[in-house]
Amino acid sequence: MAEQFEMTYRVPLRNRVARRILKPTFQGIFHLLANIKVTGRENVPFGKPYLAAINHISLFDPPFALTFWPEMIEAMGASTIWEKPGQAQLARMFHAIPVHRGDYDRALFDKVLRVLRSGHPLLIAPEGTRSHREEMGCARPGIAFIIEKSRVPVLPVGIVGTTDDFFKKAIRVERRTLELRIGKPVILPEVEGKGDERHAARQRNADLVMAHIAGLLPEQYRGYYAGMAVEPR
């Protein structure tokens, strides 16, 4: 296993070229459909590994975040995307990492750790699935496990405006504002204990990440974390 961690993660040349094309193309599309606002660029530790954790409302969140992220960043996506025409091609072009929801996938965690240990940042949605509404749902402990093993900081990121009806309203010229709010890096507490105690500690850390995301969002977005939101300083 140690040998796997030492392997360098590299994005193939064809995918690096595709990203250089996709990013400005999608920027143009989003600017055409909405008003775009990005805040907190100064919080990004450029050129270093970190996790960027987003709230996940709809299928528009990942392309929006990836398009306007201040540097190139790796991304994870539900494996079901690879079964859908259009979305599958884009995921492959970007070289996204497929995730099987609800399954413990040791190979996936090894790959994610290899991404971070090779110096790449990674975009992740701690909820593990789209909420299909503005309110945040409960996070899964996977993000805490990744941070525990990689010891990288996590950037809480709040996304506003990307609801399921965004595109339908946009083509009806109901222009709205999409926001990407990047928070300051967060260092999570050490995870201690064994068994259930360790699992509970990971869940607390996952909830802490979500609490920081909630602090970046309007109150109606906070949902499960409404009473736990950590306001940015």
N, C-alpha and C positions, 0 to 999 in steps of 0.2 A: 504493500500500500504506500509506503514512503516513496518508492520509486515513481509511482503515479503522480504524487504531489510535486515531484521535482521536474516533471515534464512541463515544457513551456506551452502555454496556450497561444495559438496564433490564428488570426482571421485570414482565410485564404485571400489571395490577391483579387480574384474575381468579385469577392464580396466587399472588399475594401473599395473597389471601383464602383460597384453598385451603390454602396452607401453614399459616395460622393455625388452620385446622380439623384438618388432617392431624396436625400435631405433637402436640397434646394427646390426640387419638384414639389414635395409636400409642403414646404414653406409657402410656396406660391399658392397652392390650393387652399391652405388654411387661411392665408391672408385674404384670399378672394371671398371666402365664406364667412369670416368672422374678424372681429377686432382681437388682436393678440397682445397679451400683456405678460411679460416675464420679469419676475423680481427675484432678487437674492443671488444673482450670478456671482457676486463676490464671496459667497459661502462655499463655492465649489473648489476643492483642493486639486487643481488641475495637474494632470500627469501622475496622479497617485491612485491606488486602489481604494474603493469605498463602495458602499451600497446606497443607492438612491431609492428610497421607499415611497411609493405613491398610494393614494387612495384610488380605488378602482370602481368607477361607475359604469362605464360602457366600453365597447370595443374601440372607441376613439381615443381612449387614454394613452395606450402605449405609442401609437404613431404620433400623437400630439407631443408627448413628452420626449420621444426620441428625436423628433424633428427640430424641436427648439432647445434641446439640451445643449449647453455651451461647449461641450466637447464630445467626441465620439464615445459611446458607451454601449456595453453589451446588454442584451435583454433576454429575459425568460418569457415564455408564452405557453398557454395551455396546448397540449398535444392535439386537441380537437381542431385547432387552427390549421394544422397540416392536412386536414381532410376537407377543407372548404376552398373551392376554386377562388382565385384572386388573393385571398388571405394567405393561402399556402405558398403561392409563388412569391409574395412579398416577404414572408417569413424566411423562406429559403434564400432569397436574394440578400436579405439583411444578415443571414447566418445567426438567427435567433436560436435559443436553447429550448427544446420542447420539455414541458413538464406534464406528467401524468397526475392529474388532480386526485387527491385522496390516497395516493400510494406512497409508501416509503421507498425511495429510489436511491440506493447507495451510489450507483454510478453517476446519477445526476448531481448529488452533493459533492462527489469527487471532482466532477467537471467544474462545478461552480467554484470550488476552492482553488482549482487550478487557474481559473480565470483571474481570481483576485490575487493569487500568489505570483501571477505573471505580470502584475501591475495594472490590470484593467479595472475600471469601474463597472458596476453592474446595476441595472434597473430591475426592481422587484416590487410586486404587489403583495404585501403581507397577508391580505385577506384571502388570497388564493383563488379568487373568482370575482366576477363582476357582481355588483350589488343591484344593478338595474334601477337604482334610485339614488337620490343625492346622499342619503344617510349612510355612514360607514358601518360595516359589519365587524364582527369579532375577528381578530387576526389569528392565524395559525402559528404555532411555535417554530416553524421552519426557519424563519429569518433569524431568530435568536440562536438557533443551532449553527447557522452559517457564520454569524458574527462571533460566536464563542470559539469556533475552530479557526477562523481567519484573523480575528482581532483587528478588523478594519472598522473605521467609523461609519456611521450611518447618517445620511442626509435625509431628514423628513421633507417630503414634497407634497404640497397640496395642489390638487387640480380642480378647477372650478369651471363649470359650463358645459362639460362634455357629456350631457345626458343622452339617452337613447334616441331622443327625437331631434338631436342637434342638426343632423344632415337634412332631414325633412324640412325643418324650419328654415335652414339656411338657403335651400333652393327655392323656398317661397319668399325669399328676400326678407326674412325675419332675422336680421343680423344681430348676433349676440357677441359678448366678450368671452373669450377663453383665456383662462389665467393659469400660469405655471408659477407657483410660489415655492421657492427653494429656501429651506431653513438652514440654520447653522448645524454643523456636524455634532452628533451626539455619541458619547462613549457610554456603553451600557455596563451595568455592574457585572462582576464576575458571577458565573453560574456555579453553585456549589450543591453538595448533596448527591444522593443516588436515587435511582428509581423514580417513584412518584414525586419525591421532593425535588429532584433535578428537573423533571418535566414541568412542575409547577413554576420553578424559577425561570425556565425558558419562556413559559407563557407570560409571566410578569414582564419579562424583557420585551417580548413581542408587543404586549399591551402598552409598554412605555414608548416604544417607537410610534405606535398609533396615536398615543396621547399627544406626542409632539406634532404629528401630522394634523390632528384635530385642531391644535392651537393655531394652525395656519389657515384654517377654513372658516367660512361663515357658520354660524350656530346651526342652521338647518342642515348642514352637511355632516355634523359630528356624530349623529346617531348613537351607536353603542358607547361611544367615548365622550358623550356630551358632558358628563360630570367629571371627566378625568383630563380634559384638555390642558396642555401645558402651553401657555402663551409665550410667544417668542420674546426674547429680551432685547 
